[in-house]
Amino acid sequence: MSEPKVKGASSAKVRHVSPHRRSAVAALYQFDAGGAKDLDSVRTGLEELELFEADARDAELEAAATNELVTETSTRRALDPEAARHRSEAIEAGLALAALAWEFRKEADVDIAKYAKEWPVHRQPMLDRAIMRLAWYELMHGEGRTLANPAEQQGNAGRVINEAVELAKRFSTEKSGGFVNAILDRIHNARLAAKTGDTA
């Protein structure tokens, strides 16, 4: 099944980003800005962001020809109870994931710094930092962690990195996608080499 074409968009493939991962990055960004102790405020911010994202997805997927249709579609989506339930679940899952990634941020920063010597953590854009901290946590402790089946583990790690790169491309600077990809690939490859005892 082919992906829907967006009117006026380039022919480049748009990769899917899990709603809970998008919420987790947004939460980490707010934690980094000083909101880690006020989860209710962060949650409210995520709810507003999710409504905006739902509007944007509807506009893209339906390639609406007029502003009236976009408004009508996004309003229907915002009021749909099933869509609201999915958004709420994604926000709660994202908050839980962000809290874990935030707990391990110092370890993540040390590891990331090894491969980003020209861009120490304090000089990185906050969004890039949030994306890489989340991906690092998932690679080391979450979805991309070592599993009994190496092929499954590699697939999960690939998904974590691909979605991190897509988040960086969509929401951060022009060069963020390549930067995030390079750092996470090095971290993942180093972890695989350590696991197999390959020091080359």
WOPEFEN-V787651 format. One record per pair of residues at least 24 apart in sequence whose ideal C-beta (glycine too) atoms are under 10 Angstrom apart, sorted by the first residue. I is the first residue (numbers start at 1). GAP is how many residues later the second one is. Records with the same first field share a line. If there is no record, write none. Layout:
BEGIN
I = GAP + GAP
END
This chain:
BEGIN
3 = 58
4 = 56 + 57 + 58 + 59
5 = 55 + 56 + 58
6 = 53 + 54 + 55 + 56 + 57
7 = 52 + 53 + 55 + 56 + 57 + 58
8 = 52 + 55
9 = 51 + 54
12 = 157
13 = 153
14 = 46 + 152 + 155 + 156
15 = 144 + 147 + 148 + 150 + 151 + 152 + 154 + 155
16 = 143 + 146 + 147 + 150
17 = 36 + 145 + 146 + 147 + 148 + 149 + 150 + 152 + 153 + 154
18 = 72 + 75 + 76 + 79 + 125 + 141 + 142 + 145 + 149
19 = 31 + 34 + 35 + 38 + 67 + 68 + 70 + 71 + 72 + 74 + 75
20 = 69 + 70 + 71 + 72 + 73 + 74 + 75 + 76 + 77 + 78
21 = 69 + 72 + 73 + 76 + 77 + 110 + 113 + 114 + 117 + 122 + 138 + 139 + 142 + 143 + 145 + 146
22 = 24 + 27 + 28 + 31 + 68 + 69 + 72 + 141 + 144 + 145 + 148 + 149
23 = 24 + 26 + 27 + 30 + 64 + 66 + 67 + 68 + 69 + 70 + 71 + 72 + 73 + 74 + 75
24 = 66 + 67 + 69 + 70 + 71 + 72 + 73 + 74 + 75 + 76 + 77 + 78 + 106 + 107 + 109 + 110 + 113 + 114 + 143
25 = 69 + 72 + 73 + 76 + 102 + 105 + 106 + 107 + 108 + 109 + 110 + 138 + 139 + 142 + 143 + 146 + 147
26 = 24 + 27 + 65 + 68 + 69 + 72 + 101 + 104 + 141 + 145
27 = 64 + 67 + 68 + 69 + 70 + 71 + 72 + 74 + 75 + 103 + 107
28 = 66 + 67 + 69 + 70 + 71 + 73 + 74 + 77 + 98 + 99 + 101 + 102 + 103 + 104 + 105 + 106 + 109
29 = 69 + 96 + 97 + 98 + 100 + 101 + 102 + 105 + 142
30 = 68 + 96 + 100
31 = 67 + 68 + 70 + 71 + 74 + 99 + 102
32 = 70 + 73 + 94 + 95 + 97 + 98 + 101
33 = 93 + 97
36 = 62 + 63 + 66 + 69
39 = 56 + 59 + 60
42 = 49 + 52 + 53 + 56 + 57
43 = 45 + 48 + 49 + 51 + 52
44 = 47
45 = 46
46 = 41 + 42 + 44 + 45 + 46 + 48 + 49 + 52
47 = 37 + 40 + 41 + 44
49 = 38 + 42
50 = 28 + 33 + 34 + 36 + 37 + 38 + 40 + 41 + 44
51 = 26 + 27 + 32 + 33 + 36
52 = 26
53 = 34 + 37
54 = 24 + 26 + 29 + 30 + 32 + 33
58 = 25
94 = 40
97 = 37 + 40 + 41 + 45 + 46
98 = 32 + 35 + 36 + 39
100 = 34 + 37 + 38 + 41 + 42
101 = 29 + 31 + 32 + 33 + 34 + 35 + 36 + 37 + 39 + 40 + 41
102 = 28 + 31 + 32 + 35
103 = 34 + 38
104 = 29 + 32 + 33 + 36 + 37 + 38
105 = 24 + 25 + 28 + 29 + 31 + 32
106 = 27
107 = 26 + 29 + 30 + 33 + 34
108 = 24 + 25 + 26 + 27 + 28 + 29 + 31 + 32 + 79
109 = 24 + 27
110 = 26
111 = 25 + 28 + 29 + 72 + 75 + 76 + 79 + 80
112 = 24 + 68 + 71 + 72 + 74 + 75
113 = 70
114 = 69 + 72 + 73 + 76
115 = 67 + 68 + 69 + 70 + 71 + 72 + 74 + 75
116 = 63 + 64 + 66 + 67 + 70
119 = 60 + 64
124 = 48 + 52 + 55 + 56 + 59
125 = 43 + 47 + 48 + 50 + 51 + 54
126 = 46
127 = 40 + 41 + 44 + 45 + 46 + 49 + 53
128 = 36 + 39 + 40 + 43 + 44 + 45 + 47 + 48 + 49 + 51 + 52 + 55
129 = 43 + 51
130 = 34 + 37 + 38 + 41 + 42
131 = 32 + 33 + 34 + 35 + 36 + 37 + 40 + 41 + 45 + 46 + 48 + 49 + 52 + 53
132 = 32 + 36 + 44 + 47 + 48 + 51 + 52 + 55
133 = 31
134 = 26 + 29 + 30 + 33
135 = 25 + 26 + 27 + 28 + 29 + 30 + 32 + 33 + 45 + 48 + 49 + 52 + 53
136 = 24 + 28 + 47 + 48 + 51 + 52
138 = 25 + 26 + 46
139 = 25 + 45 + 48 + 49 + 52
140 = 47 + 48 + 51
144 = 40 + 44 + 47
145 = 46
146 = 45 + 46 + 49
150 = 42 + 45 + 46
153 = 39 + 42
154 = 34 + 38
157 = 27 + 28 + 30 + 31 + 34 + 35
158 = 30
160 = 24 + 28
161 = 24 + 26 + 27
END
